[in-house]
Amino acid sequence: MLTFPLVIIAFLGWLYQQFVYRRKFYPPGPMPLPFIGNFHQINLANPARSMLKWRERYGPVFTVWLPKPIVVLATHKTLQEALVRNGDAFAGRPTSFLYSIFTKNRQDGDGIILCQKERWSVNRAFALRVFRDCGMGRDVMAEKILIQAETLVNHLKERIGDKQQTRLNPHHPLAFCVGNIIHDLIIGRTYPYGDSEFERFKFLIDSTLKDVASWQMQMVDSYPFLAEFFSLFRRYKKNGFALQQFFLDEIERHDENLSEDGDPRDFMEAYLREMKRQPENPHFNKLTLALTSGDLWTGGMETSVTTLRWAIIFLMYHPHIQKRLHDEIDQVLGDSRATYSCRNQMPYTMATLSELQRICNVLPWHIPHRVLRNVTIEGVLLKEGTDVMPQFGAVHTDPKAFDQPDEFRPERFLDSNGHFCPRVDMNPFGLGKRACLGENLARYELFLLFVTILQEFQFERIEGHPLPSLARSPGMTSVPKEFECQIRARRPQNPKNLENNNDLLTPNFNVNANA
């Protein structure tokens, strides 16, 4: 007879310990509800709005429960103090049940995004060395991007045909373009537009990124015993393992044909050679390579494609901005190809790209960090093991820093003389030791693809249809709703240019893995 009351008392004691007593060990924040934390209070599609509201009440360092506690850093000053001046202390990553199922429960994670400590530092250093040697941030990489940009232009012109205009959804053409840049870098091959394997791969990526940020999956991450009660988890697990298997199969194909002669063809071959050179190093193995490849592909693909999709939407809303961009591009380039160096002559284009990255906030949740030693930020003690969310989105949409932040205004990145004026509080690629590994590649991609597309095309609302929605879809990336646009060729079609430029890609890149 006493069993049931004792169970109730134990349960109430657990609730008190989890959601009342534990709060005193964290900075203040909104009161969480049992089990769900603050999920019922957050704008899941645009969490920066909720974070700004809480920042006004609780200050720049506060705690939200998702449903596990995580400390939010919500001003540029706190982000600088934490991620730059105390970068070593904030270089960790939280443990995650949702990720551990793919890593065989490795203690410090795996891959390169959700890994930490020695495994992370070893693999990050290797990836940076490979990317440096393959030309990232130099003309070699720019040429590869331009080849894919020209392939995209040719594909779109074929779709347009003799009518000089057509309606289309730009999502998949942009995905093939950016995806082929990343695929060439990682696995050494590209896909023809419309390829079913690529489309399946893209579907798996999109589904996984959407599912993992859902409240259901965050509940599962906190309470793994709930996993099998959610069909969403089963889909997430199935799709995640399918993605992992794709890369494992590619690794086996590379390994079967591995040669030590000449330069590696791609990142996978460079990594496999390093495994042969360091057979006793536990941080170099095929599972880590598969997870790292997936991290690089997802990080390099989704952010750039999403930004370019938003770019088309905002230019449809603001045709006067599109006209000014066309004028600047025509004046600087004429009929010439874009180069990365010409950005210095295109202040309005650079300002527009900065404003796009600010307002899009492509990674609304960012990637959480874990504190590796006790540290004080803004007078608040954060103990070792505390999970932290850098809220760059809240900084980029702060009305105190950016007047009328919901308005699309490239002029906020121009000085009084019309010169491009970068801002220190604009950090779309993060800050510190865990800043985006592919920042240089992303900057090259965005500029060269954006300029090449606008040099050739004009984007308009389809007559008789409303403009695309500005609503965001919840997920790890802030993607727009699917939309169609009217695309118009700005210059006559040149049949000589209608070729598959992927044949021009150089097969190898120069990697000195021992450098």
C-alpha positions as CSV (number, residue, x, y, z in Angstrom):
1,M,0.0,0.0,0.0
2,L,2.9,2.3,0.6
3,T,4.5,1.7,-2.8
4,F,2.3,4.2,-4.7
5,P,2.7,7.1,-2.3
6,L,6.5,6.5,-2.2
7,V,6.6,6.5,-6.0
8,I,4.7,9.8,-6.1
9,I,7.0,11.4,-3.5
10,A,10.1,10.2,-5.3
11,F,8.7,11.5,-8.6
12,L,7.9,14.9,-7.1
13,G,11.4,15.0,-5.5
14,W,13.0,14.3,-8.9
15,L,10.9,17.1,-10.5
16,Y,12.0,19.5,-7.7
17,Q,15.7,18.5,-8.2
18,Q,15.6,18.8,-12.0
19,F,13.6,21.9,-12.5
20,V,13.8,24.0,-9.3
21,Y,16.9,23.1,-7.3
22,R,19.2,22.9,-10.3
23,R,18.3,26.4,-11.5
24,K,20.4,28.0,-8.7
25,F,23.5,26.6,-10.3
26,Y,22.8,28.5,-13.6
27,P,22.3,32.1,-14.6
28,P,18.7,33.4,-14.3
29,G,16.2,32.8,-17.1
30,P,12.6,32.0,-17.9
31,M,11.0,29.4,-15.6
32,P,11.0,26.0,-17.3
33,L,8.1,23.6,-17.2
34,P,8.8,20.0,-16.2
35,F,10.0,17.8,-19.0
36,I,9.5,20.4,-21.8
37,G,11.6,23.2,-20.4
38,N,11.0,26.5,-22.3
39,F,10.0,24.9,-25.6
40,H,6.5,26.2,-25.2
41,Q,7.8,29.8,-25.1
42,I,10.2,29.8,-28.0
43,N,9.6,30.8,-31.6
44,L,11.1,27.7,-33.1
45,A,11.3,29.1,-36.6
46,N,13.0,32.3,-35.4
47,P,14.5,31.7,-32.0
48,A,16.4,35.0,-32.0
49,R,13.2,36.9,-31.4
50,S,12.6,34.9,-28.1
51,M,16.3,35.3,-27.1
52,L,16.1,39.1,-27.6
53,K,13.0,39.3,-25.4
54,W,14.7,37.3,-22.6
55,R,17.9,39.3,-22.9
56,E,16.0,42.4,-22.1
57,R,14.7,40.8,-18.9
58,Y,17.6,38.7,-17.7
59,G,20.7,40.4,-19.2
60,P,23.3,39.2,-21.8
61,V,24.0,35.8,-20.1
62,F,20.9,33.8,-19.2
63,T,19.6,30.2,-19.2
64,V,17.0,28.5,-21.2
65,W,15.9,24.8,-20.9
66,L,15.6,22.8,-24.1
67,P,14.7,20.8,-22.0
68,K,18.2,20.5,-20.7
69,P,19.7,23.8,-19.4
70,I,21.8,25.8,-21.8
71,V,23.4,29.2,-21.2
72,V,22.7,31.8,-23.9
73,L,25.3,34.4,-24.8
74,A,23.3,37.2,-26.5
75,T,25.5,40.2,-27.1
76,H,28.6,40.8,-29.3
77,K,30.5,41.8,-26.1
78,T,29.8,38.5,-24.4
79,L,30.5,36.5,-27.5
80,Q,33.9,38.1,-27.9
81,E,34.7,37.6,-24.2
82,A,33.7,34.0,-24.3
83,L,34.7,32.7,-27.8
84,V,37.8,34.8,-28.5
85,R,39.4,35.9,-25.2
86,N,38.5,32.6,-23.5
87,G,38.4,30.4,-26.7
88,D,40.1,27.4,-25.1
89,A,37.5,27.3,-22.3
90,F,34.6,27.3,-24.8
91,A,36.0,24.8,-27.3
92,G,34.1,21.8,-26.1
93,R,30.9,20.3,-27.5
94,P,28.0,18.8,-25.5
95,T,27.4,15.1,-25.5
96,S,24.3,14.2,-27.5
97,F,22.3,11.0,-27.6
98,L,21.0,12.0,-31.1
99,Y,24.6,12.1,-32.4
100,S,26.1,9.3,-30.3
101,I,24.0,6.7,-32.1
102,F,26.1,7.4,-35.2
103,T,29.5,7.6,-33.5
104,K,29.3,4.3,-31.6
105,N,29.1,6.3,-28.3
106,R,32.7,7.7,-28.6
107,Q,33.2,9.8,-25.5
108,D,34.3,13.0,-27.1
109,G,32.1,12.8,-30.2
110,D,33.3,12.3,-33.7
111,G,33.5,13.9,-37.1
112,I,34.6,17.6,-36.9
113,I,31.6,19.7,-35.9
114,L,30.3,17.8,-32.9
115,C,33.7,16.5,-31.8
116,Q,36.0,17.9,-29.1
117,K,39.4,17.7,-27.4
118,E,42.2,15.8,-29.1
119,R,40.2,14.1,-31.8
120,W,38.7,17.4,-32.9
121,S,42.1,19.3,-32.9
122,V,43.8,16.6,-34.9
123,N,41.2,16.2,-37.5
124,R,40.5,20.0,-37.8
125,A,44.3,20.6,-38.3
126,F,44.4,18.0,-41.0
127,A,41.3,19.3,-42.8
128,L,42.7,22.9,-42.7
129,R,46.0,21.6,-44.2
130,V,44.2,19.8,-47.0
131,F,41.9,22.7,-47.8
132,R,44.9,25.1,-47.8
133,D,46.8,22.9,-50.2
134,C,43.8,22.4,-52.5
135,G,43.6,26.1,-53.0
136,M,40.9,27.2,-50.6
137,G,41.0,31.0,-50.4
138,R,43.0,31.2,-53.6
139,D,42.5,31.4,-57.4
140,V,42.5,27.5,-57.7
141,M,39.3,27.3,-55.7
142,A,37.8,30.3,-57.4
143,E,38.2,28.6,-60.8
144,K,36.4,25.5,-59.5
145,I,33.6,27.6,-58.3
146,L,33.3,29.6,-61.5
147,I,33.2,26.3,-63.5
148,Q,30.1,25.3,-61.5
149,A,28.7,28.8,-61.8
150,E,28.9,28.6,-65.6
151,T,27.4,25.2,-65.6
152,L,24.5,26.6,-63.5
153,V,24.1,29.5,-65.9
154,N,24.0,27.1,-68.9
155,H,21.5,24.9,-67.2
156,L,19.2,27.8,-66.5
157,K,19.5,29.2,-70.0
158,E,18.6,25.8,-71.4
159,R,15.5,25.9,-69.2
160,I,14.6,29.4,-70.4
161,G,15.1,28.5,-74.1
162,D,14.2,31.0,-76.9
163,K,11.5,32.7,-74.8
164,Q,14.2,34.5,-72.8
165,Q,12.2,33.8,-69.6
166,T,10.5,31.0,-67.7
167,R,9.2,30.2,-64.2
168,L,11.0,27.8,-62.0
169,N,11.9,26.8,-58.4
170,P,15.6,27.7,-58.0
171,H,16.1,25.4,-55.1
172,H,17.4,22.3,-56.9
173,P,19.6,24.1,-59.6
174,L,21.3,26.0,-56.8
175,A,21.7,22.8,-54.8
176,F,23.3,20.9,-57.7
177,C,25.7,23.9,-58.3
178,V,26.9,24.3,-54.7
179,G,26.7,20.5,-54.0
180,N,29.0,19.8,-56.9
181,I,31.6,22.2,-55.6
182,I,31.6,20.3,-52.2
183,H,31.4,16.9,-53.8
184,D,34.4,17.7,-56.0
185,L,36.4,18.8,-53.0
186,I,35.4,15.8,-50.8
187,I,34.9,12.8,-53.1
188,G,36.3,14.0,-56.4
189,R,33.3,13.8,-58.6
190,T,30.2,15.8,-59.6
191,Y,26.7,15.0,-60.6
192,P,24.7,16.0,-63.7
193,Y,21.7,18.1,-63.0
194,G,18.6,16.0,-62.1
195,D,20.7,13.0,-61.0
196,S,18.5,10.8,-58.8
197,E,21.3,9.8,-56.4
198,F,22.1,13.5,-55.7
199,E,18.4,14.3,-55.2
200,R,18.0,11.4,-52.7
201,F,21.1,12.6,-50.9
202,K,19.8,16.2,-50.7
203,F,16.5,14.9,-49.4
204,L,18.2,13.0,-46.6
205,I,20.2,16.0,-45.6
206,D,17.2,18.4,-45.6
207,S,15.0,15.9,-43.6
208,T,17.7,15.3,-41.0
209,L,18.4,19.0,-40.4
210,K,14.7,19.7,-40.1
211,D,14.1,16.8,-37.7
212,V,17.0,17.2,-35.4
213,A,15.9,20.7,-34.3
214,S,12.3,19.7,-33.6
215,W,11.1,19.8,-30.0
216,Q,10.4,16.0,-30.3
217,M,14.0,15.2,-31.0
218,Q,15.3,17.5,-28.3
219,M,13.0,15.7,-25.9
220,V,14.5,12.4,-27.0
221,D,18.0,13.9,-26.6
222,S,17.2,14.7,-23.0
223,Y,15.2,11.6,-22.3
224,P,16.4,8.8,-24.6
225,F,13.9,6.3,-23.2
226,L,11.3,8.3,-25.2
227,A,13.0,7.5,-28.5
228,E,10.8,4.7,-29.8
229,F,7.7,6.6,-28.9
230,F,8.4,9.1,-31.7
231,S,8.1,8.1,-35.4
232,L,10.1,11.2,-36.1
233,F,13.1,9.6,-34.3
234,R,12.8,6.5,-36.3
235,R,12.9,8.5,-39.5
236,Y,15.8,10.6,-38.2
237,K,17.8,7.5,-37.3
238,K,17.0,5.8,-40.6
239,N,18.0,8.8,-42.7
240,G,21.1,9.5,-40.6
241,F,22.4,6.0,-41.1
242,A,21.6,6.2,-44.8
243,L,23.7,9.3,-45.1
244,Q,26.5,7.7,-43.1
245,Q,26.4,4.6,-45.4
246,F,26.7,6.8,-48.5
247,F,30.0,8.1,-47.2
248,L,31.2,4.7,-46.0
249,D,30.5,3.3,-49.5
250,E,32.5,6.2,-51.1
251,I,35.4,5.5,-48.7
252,E,35.5,1.8,-49.7
253,R,35.5,2.8,-53.4
254,H,38.4,5.2,-52.7
255,D,40.3,2.6,-50.6
256,E,40.0,-0.1,-53.3
257,N,41.7,2.3,-55.8
258,L,44.0,4.0,-53.4
259,S,47.4,5.0,-54.8
260,E,50.3,6.7,-53.2
261,D,51.4,8.1,-56.5
262,G,50.9,11.8,-57.4
263,D,48.6,14.2,-55.6
264,P,45.4,13.1,-53.9
265,R,42.3,13.5,-56.0
266,D,40.2,14.8,-53.1
267,F,39.8,15.0,-49.3
268,M,38.9,11.4,-48.9
269,E,42.0,10.2,-50.7
270,A,44.2,12.5,-48.7
271,Y,42.6,11.2,-45.5
272,L,43.1,7.6,-46.4
273,R,46.7,8.2,-47.2
274,E,47.1,9.8,-43.8
275,M,45.5,6.7,-42.2
276,K,48.1,4.5,-44.0
277,R,50.9,6.8,-42.7
278,Q,49.6,6.8,-39.1
279,P,48.1,3.3,-38.6
280,E,48.4,3.5,-34.8
281,N,46.7,6.9,-34.6
282,P,43.2,6.2,-33.2
283,H,42.0,9.6,-34.4
284,F,42.3,8.6,-38.1
285,N,39.8,6.0,-39.0
286,K,37.1,5.3,-41.6
287,L,34.1,6.2,-39.3
288,T,35.7,9.5,-38.4
289,L,36.3,10.1,-42.1
290,A,32.7,9.3,-42.9
291,L,31.3,11.6,-40.2
292,T,33.8,14.4,-41.1
293,S,32.8,14.1,-44.8
294,G,29.2,14.4,-43.8
295,D,29.9,17.4,-41.6
296,L,31.9,19.2,-44.3
297,W,29.3,18.4,-47.0
298,T,26.3,19.6,-44.9
299,G,28.1,22.7,-43.6
300,G,29.3,23.7,-47.0
301,M,26.1,22.9,-48.8
302,E,23.1,24.0,-46.8
303,T,24.3,27.4,-45.6
304,S,25.3,28.6,-49.1
305,V,22.2,27.2,-50.9
306,T,19.9,28.7,-48.2
307,T,21.5,32.1,-48.4
308,L,21.2,32.2,-52.2
309,R,17.5,31.1,-52.1
310,W,16.8,33.9,-49.6
311,A,18.8,36.3,-51.9
312,I,16.4,35.6,-54.8
313,I,13.4,36.2,-52.6
314,F,14.6,39.5,-51.2
315,L,15.6,40.7,-54.7
316,M,12.1,39.9,-55.8
317,Y,10.7,42.0,-53.0
318,H,13.2,44.9,-53.7
319,P,13.6,45.3,-57.5
320,H,15.3,48.6,-57.0
321,I,18.1,46.8,-55.1
322,Q,18.3,44.2,-57.9
323,K,18.6,47.0,-60.5
324,R,21.4,48.7,-58.5
325,L,23.2,45.4,-58.3
326,H,22.8,44.8,-62.1
327,D,24.2,48.3,-62.8
328,E,27.2,47.8,-60.5
329,I,28.0,44.4,-61.9
330,D,27.6,45.6,-65.5
331,Q,29.8,48.6,-64.9
332,V,32.6,46.6,-63.2
333,L,32.5,43.4,-65.3
334,G,30.8,44.1,-68.5
335,D,30.9,40.7,-70.3
336,S,33.9,39.5,-68.3
337,R,33.9,36.7,-65.8
338,A,33.7,37.5,-62.1
339,T,36.9,37.2,-60.0
340,Y,37.1,37.3,-56.3
341,S,39.4,40.3,-56.4
342,C,36.7,42.4,-58.1
343,R,34.7,42.5,-54.9
344,N,36.9,45.5,-54.0
345,Q,35.2,47.4,-56.8
346,M,31.7,46.3,-55.9
347,P,30.8,47.9,-52.5
348,Y,27.0,47.7,-53.0
349,T,27.3,44.0,-53.9
350,M,29.3,43.3,-50.8
351,A,26.9,45.3,-48.7
352,T,24.0,43.4,-50.1
353,L,25.7,40.0,-49.3
354,S,26.4,41.2,-45.7
355,E,22.8,42.3,-45.3
356,L,21.6,39.0,-46.7
357,Q,23.7,37.0,-44.2
358,R,22.5,39.3,-41.3
359,I,18.8,39.1,-42.0
360,C,18.7,35.4,-43.1
361,N,20.4,34.1,-39.9
362,V,20.8,30.8,-41.7
363,L,21.9,28.9,-38.5
364,P,19.3,30.2,-36.0
365,W,20.4,27.9,-33.2
366,H,24.1,27.9,-34.0
367,I,26.1,24.9,-32.7
368,P,26.3,24.7,-28.9
369,H,29.6,24.7,-27.0
370,R,30.6,23.1,-23.7
371,V,32.7,24.9,-21.1
372,L,35.9,22.9,-20.5
373,R,37.0,24.8,-17.3
374,N,35.4,27.2,-14.9
375,V,35.2,30.7,-16.4
376,T,33.6,34.0,-15.6
377,I,31.7,35.9,-18.4
378,E,30.2,39.3,-17.7
379,G,30.6,38.6,-14.0
380,V,28.7,35.3,-14.3
381,L,30.5,32.1,-13.3
382,L,30.1,29.3,-15.8
383,K,31.3,26.0,-14.4
384,E,33.1,23.2,-16.3
385,G,30.6,21.1,-18.2
386,T,28.1,23.9,-18.7
387,D,26.5,23.9,-22.2
388,V,26.4,27.3,-24.0
389,M,24.5,28.6,-27.0
390,P,26.2,31.6,-28.8
391,Q,23.2,33.5,-30.2
392,F,24.7,35.3,-33.2
393,G,21.1,35.7,-34.6
394,A,20.1,37.8,-31.6
395,V,23.1,40.1,-32.2
396,H,22.4,40.4,-35.9
397,T,18.8,41.4,-35.3
398,D,19.3,43.6,-32.3
399,P,17.4,46.8,-32.9
400,K,20.0,48.6,-30.7
401,A,22.7,47.7,-33.2
402,F,20.7,47.5,-36.4
403,D,18.0,50.1,-36.8
404,Q,14.7,48.4,-38.0
405,P,16.4,45.0,-38.2
406,D,13.5,43.3,-40.0
407,E,14.0,45.6,-43.0
408,F,16.3,44.6,-45.9
409,R,18.7,47.6,-46.2
410,P,22.2,47.0,-47.7
411,E,23.0,50.6,-47.0
412,R,23.7,49.8,-43.4
413,F,27.0,48.3,-44.6
414,L,28.0,51.4,-46.6
415,D,29.7,54.5,-45.2
416,S,28.8,58.1,-46.2
417,N,31.0,57.9,-49.3
418,G,29.4,54.7,-50.5
419,H,32.3,52.4,-49.5
420,F,31.7,49.0,-48.2
421,C,32.0,49.1,-44.4
422,P,32.2,45.7,-42.6
423,R,31.0,45.6,-39.0
424,V,32.7,43.8,-36.1
425,D,29.3,42.7,-34.7
426,M,28.5,40.8,-37.9
427,N,29.8,37.2,-37.5
428,P,27.8,34.8,-39.7
429,F,30.6,32.2,-39.6
430,G,31.0,32.4,-35.8
431,L,34.0,33.4,-33.7
432,G,37.0,31.8,-32.1
433,K,38.4,28.3,-32.2
434,R,35.1,26.7,-33.3
435,A,34.4,29.3,-36.1
436,C,33.3,27.8,-39.4
437,L,36.0,25.6,-40.9
438,G,34.9,26.5,-44.5
439,E,34.5,30.2,-44.1
440,N,36.9,31.1,-46.9
441,L,35.2,28.6,-49.3
442,A,31.8,30.0,-48.3
443,R,32.8,33.6,-48.9
444,Y,34.2,32.7,-52.3
445,E,31.1,30.7,-53.2
446,L,28.6,33.4,-52.2
447,F,30.3,36.2,-54.0
448,L,31.2,34.4,-57.2
449,L,27.8,32.6,-57.5
450,F,25.8,35.7,-56.6
451,V,27.6,37.9,-59.0
452,T,27.6,35.4,-61.9
453,I,23.9,34.7,-61.5
454,L,22.9,38.4,-61.4
455,Q,25.2,39.1,-64.3
456,E,23.1,36.8,-66.4
457,F,19.6,36.8,-64.9
458,Q,16.8,39.0,-63.5
459,F,14.3,37.5,-60.9
460,E,10.7,38.7,-60.8
461,R,7.4,37.8,-59.2
462,I,5.3,35.6,-61.4
463,E,2.5,37.7,-62.8
464,G,-0.8,37.0,-61.1
465,H,0.9,35.3,-58.1
466,P,1.9,36.7,-54.7
467,L,5.5,37.2,-53.7
468,P,7.1,34.3,-51.9
469,S,6.5,34.0,-48.2
470,L,9.1,35.4,-45.8
471,A,8.1,32.9,-43.2
472,R,10.9,30.5,-42.1
473,S,10.6,26.8,-41.7
474,P,11.8,25.4,-38.3
475,G,15.0,23.4,-38.4
476,M,18.7,23.6,-37.8
477,T,18.9,25.9,-40.9
478,S,16.5,28.8,-41.5
479,V,15.2,27.7,-44.9
480,P,12.5,29.6,-46.8
481,K,9.3,28.0,-48.0
482,E,9.5,26.5,-51.4
483,F,8.8,29.1,-54.1
484,E,8.8,29.7,-57.8
485,C,10.0,32.9,-59.6
486,Q,10.1,34.3,-63.0
487,I,13.6,34.2,-64.3
488,R,14.6,36.4,-67.2
489,A,17.8,36.2,-69.3
490,R,19.6,39.6,-69.3
491,R,21.8,38.6,-72.3
492,P,21.1,36.6,-75.5
493,Q,21.9,32.9,-75.2
494,N,25.3,31.9,-76.6
495,P,25.1,28.3,-77.9
496,K,28.8,27.9,-77.7
497,N,28.7,28.2,-74.0
498,L,26.1,25.4,-73.6
499,E,28.4,22.7,-72.4
500,N,29.0,20.7,-69.3
501,N,31.9,22.5,-67.7
502,N,32.5,19.7,-65.2
503,D,34.7,18.2,-67.8
504,L,37.1,21.1,-67.3
505,L,37.6,20.3,-63.6
506,T,41.2,19.4,-62.8
507,P,41.3,15.9,-61.5
508,N,43.8,16.4,-58.7
509,F,44.9,19.0,-56.2
510,N,48.2,19.4,-54.6
511,V,48.2,18.2,-51.0
512,N,51.3,17.8,-49.0
513,A,49.7,16.0,-46.0
514,N,53.0,16.1,-44.1
515,A,53.4,19.8,-44.4
